[in-house]
Each structure stands twice: as C-alpha cells, then as structure tokens.
Amino acid sequence: MDMPEYPDYAEQNREAWNEVAPIHRQHWKIDLRQAVQSDSFSVLSDIEREVFAQLSVPDKTVAQLCCNNGRELISVLKLGAKNGTGFDISDEMIKEATLLGSLSHTRCEFVRTHVYDIGEAYAGRFDIVYITIGSLGWFHDLDRFFAVVNRILCPNGHLFIYEMHPILDMLALPGEDAYDPEQELRIVYSYFKADPFVETNGLDYVGNTQYEAKPAYSFPHTISAILTALLNSGLALRGFTEYRHDISDTFAFLEKYQMLPMSYTLLAQK
C-alpha cells in the first residue's frame, strides 16, 4: 500500500489525535481537573510505581514522550520528581496537559512537537525518559527515535518503557472480519508485518466509541527490532520483563488464557 512518509503521516496522526481529544474528555470516569490537585493523585500501576522507586525518582528530572494529556507525567511528579517535561504531537492533548499541569501543584511543562524534532535545548537534560502504553507504534524509524532518547538523557540517565507486547499485533480483535470467538488466539497477521496499520474508526480508547475518523497510521515492530534500535543508539540494556496482563484494555479479553506475553517493561541506561 502507499504510505505517507514523515512528516506527512505524522501530520495525519496529529490531526487524528486532535480529533479524539474532546471525545476522550467526555468519557473520563473522573474529573481530571479536580483529581490532579490532590497530592495523592496517580494513574500509575503498581509495576510502574515499583520501577520508579527502583530509579529513586525523588529530585530527578523526567521526560515523557507521547505524553498525551499529561496525567502519567503528573503522576510521576507526585512521587517527588523535581520537574518534568512532556512531549506530544497533538495540539489539543498538549493544551489539556498544560491546563492539568497548572492545576497539579507540580513543576512541569508540555511541548507540542514530534519526538524526532525535539530540539537541542533538551540535550542531556533528563535523568529519566518514560514511555508507556502504545507509544512506540507511532514511529516508523526506531533508530531515529532512540537516538533522540539518548540525546536528551543526561549521563547515567535511565530509559523506562512499559509497553504493549508486539505479539498482540498478530491477533484479531472483536469486530474485525478475521476475529473468531471460538479461536481467539488464532494467529491472523504476520509477526513480521512491515506495512502500517491504518485506523479509520477513531482513537477513542477511553470510551471505546467508534466514529468516522481521520486516518491514523501506526507501525508494527518486533521485539528484536526494538532492542536492536535501542542498542544501536548507544543505550545499555539493564532489564527486560514480560507480563501476562494487558495494559491497553484492548486485549484484556485474552488475559483469561494466561498464555501470551501481553506487555513488558524495559530499562536501559545511558
């Protein structure tokens, strides 16, 4: 298929995320504007809190790539991080993140940019770079992505990734033509799929609604591709753990089988 090249695909993804931002706000189960004002506010999982404790987050500088509306970065700052910067491609998500940050009593800033375009002003600035659910798939060039991560980390700084496992890209979801409720674990797509996924039913993972949406392009990556790109950037791998639970809610219906790696954590160091 014909695929728009960067920055064209990135611009289309930006428009798709701008489109879904107000839809997400309608479906949050809590009032984030009120919730972030609490000192105990957190949307982090137990696993994330354990990793941040291991990294001794108090007094550290933290960056989150693909920060969405900032709720996760604000949660990290509530653990005692000195300050934080969130980067995201969506104007509307950054606008909401900036509002939530201003209400959160934390030291944070939010920057509207493609990760590839993060400027030299941020070079060597962060003790921790944090990446979570569904972020890596938005980038077609992982070598370029991890080169940016390396550049913005300070010496001895850490990268922490908590992501969906790419093996899930092999399976069909309810509503897809290939989905079979009698064979939910049936392999449908190649693990080595090279062309992007194109989503036209919207990006509302909060309310799980579908709508006629602007197209969004995401890119499958194997575990070996992720690790190789990370190592090529000069980062050193410090830990890699796979889990049987889903962190996206998209594939939660498969947790009952307890047979698949559905998510993973990765720690690396500059």
C-alpha positions in Angstrom: 0.0 0.0 0.0 1.0 3.6 -0.4 2.1 5.1 2.9 2.7 8.8 3.6 6.3 9.5 4.6 7.4 11.5 7.6 6.3 14.2 8.1 3.1 13.6 6.1 2.0 10.6 8.1 2.9 12.4 11.3 0.7 15.3 10.3 -2.2 13.0 9.7 -1.7 11.4 13.1 -1.6 14.8 14.7 -5.0 15.6 13.2 -6.4 12.2 14.3 -5.3 12.9 17.9 -6.6 16.4 17.8 -9.9 15.0 16.7 -10.2 12.5 19.5 -9.1 14.8 22.4 -12.5 16.3 23.1 -14.1 12.8 22.8 -11.7 11.5 25.4 -12.6 14.3 27.8 -16.3 13.3 27.6 -15.5 9.8 28.7 -13.1 10.1 31.5 -14.6 8.5 34.6 -13.1 11.1 36.9 -12.7 14.8 36.7 -9.0 15.1 36.0 -9.0 18.8 36.6 -10.1 18.2 40.2 -8.2 14.9 40.6 -4.7 16.3 39.8 -4.9 18.8 42.6 -4.6 16.0 45.2 -1.1 15.2 46.4 -2.0 11.5 46.1 -3.1 11.7 42.5 -1.8 8.8 40.4 -2.8 6.8 37.4 0.3 4.6 37.6 0.2 0.9 38.0 1.9 -1.0 40.8 4.6 -2.1 38.4 5.3 1.5 37.3 5.5 2.7 40.9 7.9 -0.2 41.7 10.2 0.8 38.8 10.2 4.5 39.7 11.0 3.5 43.3 13.9 1.5 41.9 15.1 4.5 39.9 14.8 6.8 43.0 12.6 9.3 41.3 12.6 12.0 44.0 14.5 15.0 42.9 15.0 13.6 39.4 14.2 15.4 36.1 11.7 13.3 34.0 10.6 13.5 30.4 7.7 11.6 28.9 7.5 11.0 25.2 4.0 10.8 23.8 2.6 12.3 27.0 -1.0 12.6 25.8 -2.8 14.8 28.3 -0.1 14.7 30.9 -1.8 12.6 33.5 1.0 10.0 33.7 3.8 12.5 33.9 1.9 14.4 36.6 1.6 11.1 38.5 5.4 10.7 38.4 5.9 14.2 39.6 3.6 13.5 42.6 6.2 10.8 43.5 8.7 13.6 44.2 10.4 14.2 40.9 11.9 17.6 40.7 10.4 18.6 37.4 9.1 17.1 34.2 8.6 17.8 30.5 6.0 16.1 28.4 6.3 15.9 24.6 3.3 15.1 22.3 2.4 15.7 18.7 -1.2 16.7 19.4 -2.1 20.4 19.9 -5.2 19.5 21.8 -3.6 17.0 24.1 -0.8 19.5 24.9 -3.4 22.1 25.6 -5.2 19.9 28.1 -1.9 18.7 29.6 -0.8 22.3 30.2 -4.1 23.0 32.0 -3.8 19.9 34.1 -0.2 20.7 34.9 -1.1 24.2 36.0 -3.6 22.7 38.5 -1.4 19.9 39.8 1.0 21.9 42.0 3.9 20.3 40.2 6.8 21.7 38.1 6.0 20.6 34.6 5.9 21.9 31.0 4.4 20.4 28.0 5.7 20.8 24.4 3.9 20.2 21.2 6.4 18.5 18.9 7.1 15.3 17.0 9.6 13.3 19.0 12.0 13.3 16.1 12.0 17.1 16.3 12.8 17.6 19.9 15.4 20.4 20.0 19.0 20.6 21.2 17.8 22.7 24.1 16.8 19.5 25.8 20.1 17.6 25.1 21.4 15.9 28.3 18.6 17.3 30.4 16.7 14.4 31.8 17.5 11.7 34.5 14.6 9.5 33.3 12.8 9.2 30.0 9.5 7.5 30.4 7.5 5.8 27.6 4.3 3.9 28.0 1.2 2.3 26.5 1.1 2.2 22.7 3.7 4.9 22.1 6.4 3.0 20.0 3.9 2.1 17.3 3.6 5.7 16.2 7.2 5.8 15.0 8.3 4.2 11.7 12.1 4.7 12.4 13.1 3.3 15.8 16.8 4.1 15.2 15.9 7.8 15.0 13.5 7.5 17.9 16.1 6.0 20.3 18.8 8.4 19.1 16.6 11.2 20.4 16.1 9.3 23.7 19.9 9.0 24.1 20.4 12.7 23.2 18.1 14.0 25.8 19.2 11.7 28.7 21.9 13.0 31.0 25.0 10.8 31.6 23.9 7.6 33.5 20.2 8.5 32.9 17.6 5.8 32.5 15.0 5.0 29.9 11.9 3.2 31.3 9.4 1.7 28.8 6.1 0.0 29.8 4.5 -1.1 26.6 2.1 -3.5 24.9 3.8 -6.6 23.6 4.1 -6.7 19.8 2.9 -10.3 19.7 -0.6 -8.9 20.1 -0.4 -7.4 16.7 -0.7 -11.0 15.3 -4.3 -11.4 16.7 -7.7 -10.2 15.5 -10.0 -8.1 17.7 -13.7 -8.4 18.1 -15.4 -6.6 15.2 -12.7 -7.4 12.7 -13.6 -9.8 9.9 -10.8 -12.2 10.9 -11.9 -12.5 14.5 -13.2 -15.9 15.5 -14.7 -16.1 19.0 -14.1 -19.9 19.0 -10.4 -19.4 18.2 -9.4 -16.1 19.9 -5.7 -17.0 20.0 -5.6 -17.8 16.3 -2.7 -16.1 14.5 -4.1 -13.8 11.8 -1.3 -11.4 11.0 2.4 -11.9 10.5 4.7 -11.0 13.4 7.0 -9.6 10.7 4.3 -7.4 9.1 6.0 -4.4 7.5 3.2 -2.2 6.3 1.4 0.1 8.8 -1.9 -0.4 10.4 -4.4 2.2 9.3 -7.2 3.1 11.8 -10.3 4.9 10.4 -12.7 4.1 13.2 -11.2 6.6 15.7 -8.8 6.5 18.6 -11.3 6.6 21.5 -9.7 4.0 23.8 -11.3 5.8 26.8 -15.0 5.5 25.8 -14.4 2.7 23.3 -16.7 4.5 20.8 -16.2 4.4 17.1 -16.7 7.3 14.6 -15.8 8.2 11.1 -12.3 9.4 11.8 -9.3 10.9 10.2 -6.9 8.1 9.4 -4.2 7.2 11.9 -1.0 5.3 11.0 0.8 3.0 13.4 3.8 0.7 12.8 4.4 -2.8 14.0 7.8 -3.6 15.5 9.3 -6.9 16.6 11.0 -7.2 20.0 14.3 -7.7 18.2 13.8 -4.5 16.2 13.1 -2.6 19.4 16.1 -4.0 21.2 18.4 -3.6 18.2 17.5 0.0 17.7 17.9 0.8 21.4 21.4 -0.8 21.4 22.3 0.9 18.2 21.6 4.3 19.9 24.3 3.5 22.5 22.0 2.8 25.4 22.8 -0.2 27.6 20.0 -2.7 28.4 19.5 -3.1 32.1 16.3 -5.1 32.3 13.5 -6.7 30.3 10.5 -8.4 31.8 7.4 -9.8 30.0 3.9 -10.0 31.7 0.7 -11.9 31.0 -1.5 -8.9 31.6 -2.8 -6.3 29.1 -2.1 -2.7 29.8 -4.2 -1.2 26.9 -7.7 -2.7 27.8 -7.8 -3.5 24.0 -6.8 -7.2 24.5 -8.0 -7.7 28.1 -10.4 -10.4 26.9 -7.4 -12.6 26.3 -5.9 -12.4 29.8 -8.1 -15.4 30.8 -5.8 -17.7 28.8 -2.6 -16.7 30.6 -0.6 -18.0 27.6 0.7 -14.8 25.9 3.2 -12.2 26.8 0.9 -9.1 26.6 3.1 -6.4 28.0 6.7 -5.8 29.0 8.9 -3.4 30.9 12.3 -2.4 29.6 15.0 -0.5 31.5 18.1 0.9 29.7 20.8 3.4 30.7 23.0 5.9 29.0 
